[in-house]
C-alpha cells in the first residue's frame, strides 16, 4: 500500500484519513516518542486500516522550533504491515543465596 507524503502528514496531524464520504478509512493507534537526531526528530506512527483491521507503521520527521513551528516530512510513503506481539526475555545472572 502506497500513500502520498501529504496523506501521511495528514494522518499524523488529524489522526485519521477519511474518504470522499467522510468515512474513517485509516486511524492512528499509537504515536511514539520523538527521537532527537540533532536538527531533525523522528517519530514512529502505528495506524490501522479500518476495513481490514490490519496495522501499519511509518516514520515521520520534523524540523523547526518548539517556539515557532515544525515542518514535517515523510521519506518512505510505503508503510510496513506490523503486528503487536508480546515477547518474553530470559535473563541469566548470578544471584546471592
N, C-alpha and C positions, 0 to 999 in steps of 0.2 A: 504494500500500500504506500503510495507516494502522495505527499502534500506539497503545497507551496509554502514558502517561508512565511508569507503573510498569514496563512491559515494556522500554522503552528504558533506564531506570535499571538494571534487572537485566542487560540485555545488556552495558552498560558495566562493571558491577561483576563479574559472573560470566564475562564474555567469551563466553558462549553463551546461546541461548534454546532450550529443549527442549520437545517436545510431550508429551502425556499418557503416551506410552510411553517417555519419557526419550531419544528420538532427537534429536540436534542438528539444529535447523531453521535457525538463524542463528548465525554465529560472527564475532567481531571479527577483522578482518585487520590493522588499524592504528589506533593512537590517537595523535593529535597532541600537541604540547606545550601546556600550559596557558598561555593568553594572559591576562595580568593586566589587568583593566579596573577597577582600584580595589577596590571592595568585592566584586566578583564576578570570577570567572575563567571563561573559555570554552575548550572543547576540541572538536576535530573527531574524530568516530568513523567509521571505514570498516568496514562489515561485509558479509558475503556470505550470500546465500540459498543454502544447501547444495544444494537440489534443482535449481536453475537455473544456479548459478554466477554470477548477477548480483550486482553490488556496489552498495551504497547508502551515503549519507552523512547524518549528522545532527550537531547540535551539542548538547553538554551543558554546563550551567552549574553552578558550585559556589560556595558562600559558606560562611564559617566560619573555622576556625583550624586550622593545621597541628598545633598542640599539643593540640587537643581533638577536634573532629570537623568534618566537612563535611556540608552539606545540598546535595543535588543536585536540579536542575530541568531539565526538557526542555520548551521552549516550543513547538517545532514537532514534532508527532508524525507527520509525513508525510515520511519520508526521501526524498531525491532519488537517482535512479539515477546512478551515476558509472562512468567507465572510466579505467583507468590509461593515460596517454599519455606519450610522450617527445617533447619539443619542442626544436628547435634554435634558438638565438638567434644572430643575426649581429650583431657589433659593428663599427662603422666608427670608426676613430680614427687620429690622426697618430702615426707611429712613426719614431724616428730611423733613418737609413740610413747 
